[in-house]
Amino acid sequence: MKRREDLTSPRSRRRLGVQYDSDAFGAFSESIANFLGTARFLVFQSIVIVFWIVHNIAAPDYLIFDSWDRGFVLLTLLLSVQASYAAPLILLAQSRQERRDRITSENDREVAERTQSDTEFLAREIASVRVTMSDMVTGEDFGDRLDQLSEMMGALSEQVAQLSATSPDDAGAAGAGAGAGDTSDNSSIVADEN
């Protein structure tokens, strides 16, 4: 065996000069297999075989082409040839159908996985929206809080009105009449304010 100089590409197989389109041949084999698998073909074949047998038994000797004495050798040969071609064509059609079914099931599996992941994503999103909504103030809570705020604003405005009703002059006179003991309290209040 001679060694090749170029080892970068695999060795090509030697073929006969016959080349064919595998897809076209596969479609042809499927059409034949589909026809062979029908009741119409079985009825047609049965009629031909019955006609063949009746003709070769009842016809005159000069019209007989496959005699009963030889056991219908030509009919047996034709049915054997038909079976020898039909079996591989049917197997080829089945293998093409299996390939299509496998591709379809893979596509279905991918679609199911995507659907499941999308469903899980949507479930997580709905759960996060529910959590967010539970933290939000509802209409009743908002109304209650507004009522509380208006009550607090009313109380604060009353206190401001009471404080503004007492004048600063009154507060100064009260502080002067209290005596020296109150100055330490006032100085501590001023220190706290600073």
C-alpha positions as CSV (number, residue, x, y, z in Angstrom):
1,M,0.0,0.0,0.0
2,K,1.4,3.3,-1.0
3,R,1.7,6.0,1.6
4,R,0.0,9.3,0.8
5,E,2.0,12.5,1.1
6,D,-0.9,14.7,2.2
7,L,-2.3,13.6,5.5
8,T,-4.4,16.7,6.3
9,S,-7.6,15.3,4.7
10,P,-9.1,11.9,5.2
11,R,-8.8,9.3,2.5
12,S,-11.8,9.3,0.2
13,R,-13.6,6.1,-0.5
14,R,-13.5,4.8,-4.1
15,R,-17.0,4.6,-5.5
16,L,-18.4,3.4,-8.7
17,G,-19.5,6.1,-11.1
18,V,-23.1,6.0,-9.8
19,Q,-24.2,9.1,-8.0
20,Y,-27.7,9.9,-6.9
21,D,-29.5,12.5,-4.8
22,S,-30.3,10.8,-1.5
23,D,-33.2,13.1,-0.7
24,A,-34.8,12.5,-4.0
25,F,-34.3,8.8,-3.8
26,G,-35.6,8.8,-0.2
27,A,-38.7,10.6,-1.3
28,F,-39.2,8.1,-4.2
29,S,-38.8,5.2,-1.8
30,E,-41.3,6.7,0.6
31,S,-43.8,7.1,-2.2
32,I,-43.3,3.5,-3.2
33,A,-43.6,2.3,0.4
34,N,-46.7,4.4,0.9
35,F,-48.3,2.8,-2.2
36,L,-47.2,-0.7,-1.2
37,G,-48.8,-0.3,2.2
38,T,-52.3,0.5,0.9
39,A,-55.3,-1.7,0.6
40,R,-55.6,-0.5,-3.1
41,F,-52.2,-2.1,-3.9
42,L,-53.2,-5.4,-2.1
43,V,-56.5,-5.5,-4.1
44,F,-54.7,-4.7,-7.4
45,Q,-52.0,-7.3,-6.7
46,S,-54.6,-9.9,-5.8
47,I,-56.6,-9.2,-9.0
48,V,-53.5,-9.5,-11.1
49,I,-52.4,-12.8,-9.4
50,V,-55.9,-14.3,-9.8
51,F,-56.1,-13.2,-13.4
52,W,-52.6,-14.6,-14.0
53,I,-53.5,-18.0,-12.5
54,V,-56.9,-18.3,-14.2
55,H,-55.5,-17.2,-17.6
56,N,-52.6,-19.7,-17.4
57,I,-55.0,-22.6,-16.3
58,A,-58.0,-21.9,-18.6
59,A,-56.4,-20.4,-21.7
60,P,-55.6,-22.4,-24.8
61,D,-52.0,-23.8,-24.9
62,Y,-50.7,-21.2,-27.4
63,L,-51.7,-18.3,-25.0
64,I,-50.2,-19.9,-21.8
65,F,-46.9,-18.1,-20.8
66,D,-46.6,-19.6,-17.3
67,S,-47.9,-23.1,-17.1
68,W,-49.4,-24.9,-14.1
69,D,-47.2,-27.9,-14.9
70,R,-44.1,-25.9,-14.0
71,G,-45.6,-24.4,-10.9
72,F,-46.1,-20.9,-12.1
73,V,-42.3,-20.2,-12.0
74,L,-42.6,-16.8,-13.7
75,L,-45.3,-15.7,-11.2
76,T,-43.1,-16.8,-8.3
77,L,-40.1,-15.0,-9.9
78,L,-42.1,-11.8,-10.3
79,L,-43.4,-11.9,-6.7
80,S,-39.8,-12.6,-5.4
81,V,-38.4,-9.6,-7.3
82,Q,-41.2,-7.4,-6.0
83,A,-40.5,-8.5,-2.5
84,S,-36.7,-8.1,-2.9
85,Y,-37.2,-4.5,-4.0
86,A,-40.1,-3.7,-1.7
87,A,-38.3,-4.7,1.6
88,P,-35.3,-2.3,1.2
89,L,-37.6,0.5,0.0
90,I,-39.8,0.1,3.0
91,L,-36.9,0.0,5.4
92,L,-35.4,3.1,3.8
93,A,-38.8,4.9,4.2
94,Q,-39.0,3.7,7.8
95,S,-35.5,5.0,8.6
96,R,-36.3,8.4,7.1
97,Q,-39.5,8.5,9.1
98,E,-37.5,7.7,12.3
99,R,-35.1,10.5,11.5
100,R,-38.0,12.9,11.1
101,D,-39.6,11.7,14.3
102,R,-36.3,12.0,16.2
103,I,-35.9,15.6,14.9
104,T,-39.5,16.4,15.8
105,S,-39.1,14.9,19.3
106,E,-35.9,16.9,19.8
107,N,-37.7,20.1,18.7
108,D,-40.6,19.3,21.0
109,R,-38.2,18.7,23.9
110,E,-36.5,22.0,23.3
111,V,-39.9,23.8,23.1
112,A,-41.0,22.1,26.3
113,E,-37.8,23.1,28.1
114,R,-38.2,26.7,26.9
115,T,-41.8,26.7,28.0
116,Q,-40.9,25.3,31.4
117,S,-38.1,27.9,31.9
118,D,-40.5,30.7,30.8
119,T,-43.1,29.4,33.1
120,E,-40.7,29.3,36.0
121,F,-39.5,32.8,35.2
122,L,-43.1,34.1,35.1
123,A,-43.8,32.3,38.4
124,R,-40.8,34.0,40.0
125,E,-41.9,37.4,38.6
126,I,-45.5,36.9,39.9
127,A,-44.1,36.0,43.3
128,S,-41.9,39.1,43.4
129,V,-44.8,41.3,42.3
130,R,-46.9,39.7,45.1
131,V,-44.1,40.5,47.6
132,T,-43.8,44.0,46.4
133,M,-47.6,44.5,46.5
134,S,-47.7,43.2,50.1
135,D,-45.2,45.9,51.1
136,M,-47.2,48.6,49.4
137,V,-49.8,50.6,51.2
138,T,-53.4,49.7,50.3
139,G,-56.2,52.2,49.9
140,E,-57.6,51.6,53.4
141,D,-54.1,51.9,55.0
142,F,-53.5,55.1,53.0
143,G,-56.8,56.5,54.2
144,D,-56.1,55.6,57.8
145,R,-52.6,57.1,57.6
146,L,-54.1,60.3,56.1
147,D,-56.6,60.5,59.0
148,Q,-53.9,60.0,61.5
149,L,-51.8,62.7,59.9
150,S,-54.7,65.2,59.8
151,E,-55.4,64.5,63.5
152,M,-51.7,65.1,64.3
153,M,-51.7,68.3,62.2
154,G,-54.8,69.5,64.1
155,A,-53.2,68.8,67.4
156,L,-50.0,70.5,66.3
157,S,-51.9,73.6,65.1
158,E,-53.7,73.7,68.4
159,Q,-50.4,73.6,70.3
160,V,-49.0,76.3,68.0
161,A,-52.1,78.4,68.6
162,Q,-51.7,78.0,72.4
163,L,-48.0,78.9,72.3
164,S,-48.7,81.9,70.1
165,A,-51.5,83.0,72.5
166,T,-49.0,83.4,75.3
167,S,-46.9,86.5,74.5
168,P,-43.1,86.6,75.0
169,D,-43.5,89.5,77.4
170,D,-45.5,87.3,79.7
171,A,-42.8,84.6,79.6
172,G,-40.1,87.2,80.5
173,A,-42.0,88.6,83.5
174,A,-42.7,85.2,84.8
175,G,-39.0,84.4,84.5
176,A,-37.9,87.5,86.4
177,G,-40.2,86.9,89.3
178,A,-39.1,83.4,89.9
179,G,-35.8,84.3,91.4
180,A,-32.2,83.2,91.2
181,G,-32.9,79.5,91.5
182,D,-34.5,79.6,88.1
183,T,-31.5,81.0,86.3
184,S,-29.6,77.8,86.6
185,D,-32.5,76.0,85.0
186,N,-32.7,78.6,82.2
187,S,-28.9,78.3,81.7
188,S,-29.1,74.6,81.5
189,I,-31.9,74.8,78.9
190,V,-29.9,77.2,76.8
191,A,-26.9,74.9,77.1
192,D,-29.0,72.0,75.9
193,E,-30.3,74.0,73.0
194,N,-26.7,74.8,71.9
